[in-house]
Amino acid sequence: MLSQVKGLTRHFTEETLRAYLLDRAVRRDDGCLIVRGYGSQRGVHQKVAGRAWAHIAAYVVFVGNFDPGLDVHHHCGVPDCIEPTHLRQVSHADTCRNRTQQPHCRNGHEREIDPASGRYRKVCRVCNNEAQKRWRARQAADVAAARAAYGRQAR
């Protein structure tokens, strides 16, 4: 069964993997069992036990009946949760169908609706304009510094 998990190191048995995952996990007040993997950021899928995704390894050892053709989905929505009651296997089409778009970008701006698709735009126009202004200012500073180093006056 463990051989079906991509990236999992071969020296693990179900008992040692279960102990390994529980040793790296912390229980939160909302019931989620949060694992700390190789990544330093929280909120991203964590890799543990070689290069295997923690939630997939947890599904295999805690729940069982793993089908490699299906995706392991977090019922709670927390991507680094390995609580067995929060994990379920669904098809990739169901995963994509249940995905929702956020009405605001990560900086809090309202996202516009794309008239062609009827969905939110992937890129926030306000954030994109601000990023372009920062890029242009950096480029102008680099050009001015290069001209000064070359001995020419900035225009």
N, C-alpha and C positions, 0 to 999 in steps of 0.2 A: 504494500500500500504506500509506504514512504517513497518507493522508487518512482512513483508517478508525479511527485512534486519536483518541478524544475528548479535546479539550483541548490537543492538540499544536499549537504555533505553526507557521505555514505556511512560515517561512523555512528550516526544517531540511530537509536532504537526508539520505539514509540514512548517508552518510559523515560528515557534520557531526554528526548525532545520535549516531552510534557514538563519535566522538571526544569529544563533550560528556559522554556517560555515563561513559566510561572515565576522563576527567579528574576527574570528581566521585566516583569510586569508590576504595575501599581493599580490598585482598585480606586476608582473615583466615587464620589458621592452619588452620581447619577447611575451607577451600576456598570459603567464601562470598565473594562480591564485594559489599561493602556500599556503597551509594550514599548520599551526603549531599545531600538535596534542600532544599526551602524550609523544612521543619519543623526545629525545634531539638531535638526529641526523637528518640532512637534507638528502634528497635523498633516504629515505626509505618510504614505505607506512606508512601513519600516521593513528593512531586510535583516534577517537573522539567520543563524545556523547555516553558514555558507553564503549563498546568494539567493535564498528563497524568501518569498514574501511572507511576513509573519502571520498575516491573517489566513493565508492558505495553509501554512504548516499547522496553525492552531485548529483549523477546520478538520484537517486530517487526523490529528491526534485526539481532539476532544469530541468531535461529532462523529467522524467516520463516514463511510459510504461516499467517498470522494470520487467525482466524475471529472476527469481532466478536460472534457469537452465543454464544461460549464464554468461560468465565472462565480467566484465567491463574493457575495455582496454583503455590505454592512447594513443591517436593518436600522441601526442607530444613526448612521450617517457620519460617524467618527472614523476617519481612515486608518488610524493606528490602534483601533480597538480589536482585541482578540477574545472578547467574551463569547463563549460558545452559543449562548442564546441570542446573540446579536448577529450571528453569521448564518447565511443561507446560500444555497447554490441556485443560480438562475441562469437562463440563457443570455448570451451577449446582447441579443435583440431586446430582451426585457430590461437589461441594464441601461441601454441607450434610450429606450422608451420612457423610463422613469426619471431620467436626468432632467432637472429643471434649470432654467437660466435665471441668474440673479438680475433684478431690475436696476441695480447700481453697480458701478465698477468698484474696484478695491479701494479707490480714493474717495468714494462717496458720490460721484457724479451720476446723474440719471443717464441710463443707457438709451440710445435711440433705437427705434425699430427700423429694420431694413425693409424697404418697400418691396424688394424682389422676393424675399423669403417669408416675410411676416414675423421673423424672429428678431431678438435683440442683436445688434451689431457686436462682433467679437471685440473690436477695438473702440475704446471710448475716444471720441473726437477731441474732447477737452484735454485729456491726458496726452493724446498724441500731439496736439498743438504745443503743449507745454514741453514735451520731450524734444520736439523739433527746435523750439527756441533755445533750450539748453544746449543742444547739439551745435546749433549755429554759433552760439556764444563761445563754446569750447573751440570750435574751428577757427573763429576770428582771433581768439587769444593765441592759439598755436601759430597762426600765420604771423601775427604781430611779433611773437617771440622769435620766430625764425628770421623775420626781417631784421629785428634788432640784433640778433646774433650775427647776421651777415653784414651788418653795418649800414643798412638802409633805414630811412625814416618810415614810420607807419603812415599809411594814407588816411 
